[in-house]
Amino acid sequence: MSHKQILQVLTGLLAALFTAMLSSTIVGNALPTIIAELHGTQTDFAWVVTAALLANAATTPIWGKFADLYNKKLLVQLSIVIFVAGSVLAGFAPDMTTLLTARVVQGIAMGGLTALVQAIIGTVIPPRERGRYAGYMGAVMAVATAGGPLLGGFIVDSPLGWRWTFFVCVPLAVIALLVLQKTLKLSHVRRHVKIDWLGSVLLTAGVSILLIWVSFAGQPGHYAWLSGTSALMVGIGVLLLVVLVWVESKAAQPIIPLKIITERTTALSIIASISVGVAMFGSATFVGQYFQVARGATPTEAGLLMLPMVAGNLLGATVSGQLITRYGKWKRFLVIGAILVISGTGLAGMMDHQTSFWLAGIFLLLLGMGMGLLMQNLVLGVQNTVRAKDIGAASASVAFFRSFGGAIGVSVLGAVLAGRVNTLATAGMRDAGIPVSGDGAGATLDFAALPPAAAEIMRSAYGDGTALIFQLSAVIAVVALIAVLFIKERPLRRTIDIKPTTASPVEPGMVGGAGPVLTGSLPVVDGARPTGGARPTGGGQYETATGQHDAVVGGPRRK
């Protein structure tokens, strides 16, 4: 594909990805209004976010495996259609039950778009050229993550109302669908497949139970972190995942290929992605709360104050992508990115309720640049190590663990923040001579209903307590730095698939050797028929850039 053709395809892919990510962030500032109008509870408030998160994380690896088995174009179009259906249902939701159902539908579609967009990019662009295009993807993810709350606050405050936080995503999704239908051309060869349904069920159940546990543990009205309920949920979740590993080791076509995620580069990238997920999701969640609760900013103003992080992410993703394409070196950007994430979160750990906005902006700029250097380049390194037929599963594995790590991180950090705020607020109230009961000083965010002195103490508690969140994030980010330091940098290949290499000489005509060795570079598209170049793999087979085939006396035949 020419540069122009690739850009046309990317327009549709990135529009779909942007729409999916935007739908998960735009709703944040609208939730209080939604819950009030639909007569929901605090539990419903949490589940509006958790329902989509569960469906997204649990289905991402499944979509990734489907991408390696079926036509990627049809799958990504199906994801968009499912997303449109979920968005329309959410926009018209008359009650909380309907809204939660719609969020699950949206989450399933978001899992598909997250996995399939990266898989298609890996299918049409060689790793050496993928850097600059990966920069575009990183920029889109940054704008959607940080720009969603800004747009959501504007829509809620406008005459359109909260329902348009769902409807606004529909036109973008339809445009993406039409663009992909016209520009995306992928060949696909049918092959016998066997879906690992048992693995899919075990993965979904195990991940869902653990995410539900971290979403509600330590929350008022639910169970404590150290309790019989927590022990039971963790035990069942871990047991299901252990059984999953055993099932995947035996499955002919596993939903999560163990040979891929245990490869050194992929395994280390997954570890780093978990840490990046904490920084990415945690910053978007708690920075917005810091500006609104501790500093008194409106939802729109809070979105504007987060623009330095968007700019940093955009700068880090695009510049690193261009340099990787030019020089072919990518590990150094992972190391620099991890250092910047540690620096950004560490400096943000010194913020309090009086930190100047320009200084907070510098901290967020560093954090954004670090995330821009890390997120897509981790996927790039993984895709460079796997065959084209496994790109979907490999890309989805990194995305899955990033989302899973972010979900756990946000839940744990949120519980830590709540405890820290209660401690600071209780101490502040007592020092000011204001009577408090128990440790419930931080139970309300309706500061307008509090006396001015108490409201100021509460704002100070949130401003000072947020620092602890970033300090813990900085410690977690050190794990990402250690992981990327041990990643072995491999030269980025200039072909879509791994090139055949010259095998050991064999004697022509030998039954086990399948004849003479052939070498050469193969032009490859998604599942295309091989056009030349092969090498024996033993056992009467030969390997091409698109898969394995039988070798018989008199020439090869399709397996």
Secondary structure, DSSP 8 states (H G I E B T S, - for coil): --HHHHHHHHHHHHHHHHHHHHHHHTTGGGHHHHHHHTT--HHHHHHHHHHHHHHHHHHHHHHHHHHHHS-HHHHHHHHHHHHHHHHHHHHT--SHHHHHHHHHHHHHHHHHHHHHHHHHHHHHS-HHHHHHHHHHHHHHHHHHHHHHHHHHHHHHHSTT-TTHHHHTHHHHHHHHHHHHHHH-------------HHHHHHHHHHHHHHHHHHHHTT-TTS--SSSHHHHHHHHHHHHHHHHHHHHHHH-SS-SS-HHHHTSHHHHHHHHHHHHHHHHHHHHHHHHHHIIIIIT---HHHHHHHTHHHHHHHHHHHHHHHHHHHHH---HHHHHHHHHHHHHHHHHHTT--TT--HHHHHHHHHHHHHHHHHHHHHHHHHHHTTS-GGGHHHHHHHHHHHHHHHHHHHHHHHHHHHHHHHHHHHHHHHHHTT----TT-TTS---GGGS-HHHHHHHHHHHHHHHHHHHHHHHHHHHHHHHHHHT-------SSSS----------TT-TTTTSS---------TT----S--EEEETTEEEETTEEEEEETTEEE--
